[in-house]
Amino acid sequence: MKITPEELSAKRARTAHLRAEIRSLQAEDVATRREREMVVEAAALDAEIEALEIKVVDAAKASGGTVEDAKAAMQRAADIEKMMLPAPEEESGGVEKTDDDDEGGVPTKFVEAPDEDDEEVPAESVPTEAIEPAAPAFGPGAVRPDLNDTEEGSR
Amino acid sequence: MLTATEEVFPNNAASLVYERMKTIDSDIVVVQRALRDSDGQQAIGVFPMTWTPDETSYELPAVPSTFAAGEPTIQRYVIGIQAMVLDSDEQRGIAIHSILAKHVRTLLYRDNPLAVGLQTLQVQMYGSTERIQKRGILVQRFLNNEVGNVFMFLSSCEYYLETETV
């Protein structure tokens, strides 16, 4: 099976959206059939993504397994990871703080998650530009906490 | 004469860990050996530490194979990862070093490119092929010292790689 980064990207985006929706439902404390379906779908997508990542490794193994091959595979994995990171949390909906919160009240204003991905989206129709990549955990462009920025101040 | 071009465990794996450690922060000095106190204010050293055979994986004498009797097919390598912070302020040094030590552990566990790279490695030697099957952290020890009004904080992480030879 031919795998393109765009296909993986679409699957990751769908998984991220499902998880955001599940979190929203959990915030409402309502266990629905839809929530259970989404949990199953997200788990299936996770398994699929893992299987596709294994294929990337297998392709590298076939090339000889030297340090240079492994470094090339690491670079490909880093590039794929950068491309596939889900959209930032704030776009996923959730509970918004209201004026009452400052007085110790329970936050009541619920923000709906964007519904443009509510229906199943074929992988081919998801443009990669539409998926806002978050900063990678490691590597170039990673947002790292400043090691020198402690409570004591910077050097 | 032996040359440095032949790749074997654990040096090949240590090279990949070294490459990924460089991505933690561009200002951190990363070397592929044990650290010296002259390596910089923030430094990481990656180097092989131990090899241990798995006693449950010894080959039987009667089985004809590429292995000798009593030779293990499962082996465990430990790679040491030292992280060091030098600071003139003790509290600040402790704080910075704890962050750096956490970065090292998190990278070893979560970094996908490292996982892909390590799974890619294989060594073919004497008619058999060796590949990594398991990996994880055994321990991370913390040390500190003071030399000439400079506080030194060092953590030494033991990262194991279990390989299988077939």
Chai-1 contact restraints between the chains, C-beta under 6 A:
chainA,res_idxA,chainB,res_idxB,connection_type,confidence,min_distance_angstrom,max_distance_angstrom,comment,restraint_id
A,V57,B,V116,contact,1.0,0.0,6.0,A-B,restraint_1
A,V57,B,Q119,contact,1.0,0.0,6.0,A-B,restraint_2
A,V57,B,T120,contact,1.0,0.0,6.0,A-B,restraint_3
A,A60,B,T120,contact,1.0,0.0,6.0,A-B,restraint_4
A,K61,B,T120,contact,1.0,0.0,6.0,A-B,restraint_5
A,G65,B,T120,contact,1.0,0.0,6.0,A-B,restraint_6
A,G65,B,L121,contact,1.0,0.0,6.0,A-B,restraint_7
A,G65,B,Q122,contact,1.0,0.0,6.0,A-B,restraint_8
A,T66,B,E7,contact,1.0,0.0,6.0,A-B,restraint_9
A,V67,B,E7,contact,1.0,0.0,6.0,A-B,restraint_10
A,V67,B,N12,contact,1.0,0.0,6.0,A-B,restraint_11
A,V67,B,S15,contact,1.0,0.0,6.0,A-B,restraint_12
A,D69,B,T120,contact,1.0,0.0,6.0,A-B,restraint_13
A,A70,B,L16,contact,1.0,0.0,6.0,A-B,restraint_14
A,A70,B,G117,contact,1.0,0.0,6.0,A-B,restraint_15
A,A70,B,T120,contact,1.0,0.0,6.0,A-B,restraint_16
A,A70,B,L121,contact,1.0,0.0,6.0,A-B,restraint_17
A,A73,B,V116,contact,1.0,0.0,6.0,A-B,restraint_18
A,A73,B,G117,contact,1.0,0.0,6.0,A-B,restraint_19
A,A73,B,T120,contact,1.0,0.0,6.0,A-B,restraint_20
A,M74,B,P113,contact,1.0,0.0,6.0,A-B,restraint_21
A,M74,B,V116,contact,1.0,0.0,6.0,A-B,restraint_22
A,M74,B,G117,contact,1.0,0.0,6.0,A-B,restraint_23
A,A77,B,N112,contact,1.0,0.0,6.0,A-B,restraint_24
A,A77,B,P113,contact,1.0,0.0,6.0,A-B,restraint_25
A,A77,B,V116,contact,1.0,0.0,6.0,A-B,restraint_26
A,A78,B,P113,contact,1.0,0.0,6.0,A-B,restraint_27
A,E81,B,N112,contact,1.0,0.0,6.0,A-B,restraint_28
A,F138,B,T23,contact,1.0,0.0,6.0,A-B,restraint_29
A,F138,B,D111,contact,1.0,0.0,6.0,A-B,restraint_30
A,G139,B,T23,contact,1.0,0.0,6.0,A-B,restraint_31
A,R144,B,D25,contact,1.0,0.0,6.0,A-B,restraint_32
A,L147,B,I96,contact,1.0,0.0,6.0,A-B,restraint_33
A,L147,B,I99,contact,1.0,0.0,6.0,A-B,restraint_34
A,T150,B,R92,contact,1.0,0.0,6.0,A-B,restraint_35
A,T150,B,A95,contact,1.0,0.0,6.0,A-B,restraint_36
A,E152,B,D89,contact,1.0,0.0,6.0,A-B,restraint_37
A,E152,B,Q91,contact,1.0,0.0,6.0,A-B,restraint_38
A,E152,B,R92,contact,1.0,0.0,6.0,A-B,restraint_39
